[in-house]
Amino acid sequence: MLDSKLERDIGLGRQFPGEVLGPKEIFLTKSTLRYLDLDPETSHDVKFMVDIRRLATYVVDGIKLTDGKLSKADFTKFLQTLDINLDQTL
């Protein structure tokens, strides 16, 4: 997960503009915006959807979908890879 305020405060990415992300905000590269046919110099509302099951198969070696489903064990492994602890998040 990205904590843009913390990153700015500790001096990470010093050439980055230093904008702090708000809730439900993401940074997109200029090339991504151009690919989406959006002006990179203007703010945009973009709905971003991720198929978490398919993403897990790319992020963690050995995870496979079975009939389009992700096992609980593989989902747990995926969350651990992302350093997400549901006990702390929920």
FENNORPE-V447822 format. One record per residue. PHI is phi in degrees with one decimal (999 if undefined). Layout:
phi=PHI
phi=PHI
//
This chain:
phi=999
phi=-98.1
phi=-122.3
phi=-64.6
phi=-67.4
phi=-61.4
phi=-61.0
phi=-65.1
phi=-62.7
phi=-92.7
phi=82.4
phi=-75.5
phi=64.0
phi=-58.5
phi=-87.1
phi=-71.3
phi=-61.1
phi=84.7
phi=-69.8
phi=-97.6
phi=-72.8
phi=-95.5
phi=-59.5
phi=60.4
phi=-114.7
phi=-137.5
phi=-96.4
phi=-122.8
phi=-71.1
phi=-60.0
phi=-65.6
phi=-65.8
phi=-62.8
phi=-63.6
phi=-59.7
phi=-82.7
phi=61.5
phi=-118.2
phi=-69.5
phi=-65.9
phi=-93.1
phi=-124.2
phi=-71.6
phi=-138.2
phi=-94.8
phi=-127.3
phi=-84.7
phi=-116.0
phi=-117.0
phi=-124.9
phi=-82.1
phi=-60.9
phi=-65.5
phi=-68.8
phi=-58.2
phi=-59.0
phi=-68.9
phi=-86.1
phi=-82.4
phi=-117.8
phi=-62.3
phi=93.9
phi=-81.5
phi=-130.7
phi=-85.5
phi=-116.0
phi=53.9
phi=77.2
phi=-113.6
phi=-110.2
phi=-67.5
phi=-60.6
phi=-63.4
phi=-68.4
phi=-63.9
phi=-62.5
phi=-62.0
phi=-61.3
phi=-62.7
phi=-64.1
phi=-61.4
phi=-85.1
phi=59.3
phi=-107.0
phi=-109.1
phi=-62.3
phi=-63.3
phi=-87.7
phi=-78.1
phi=-82.6
//
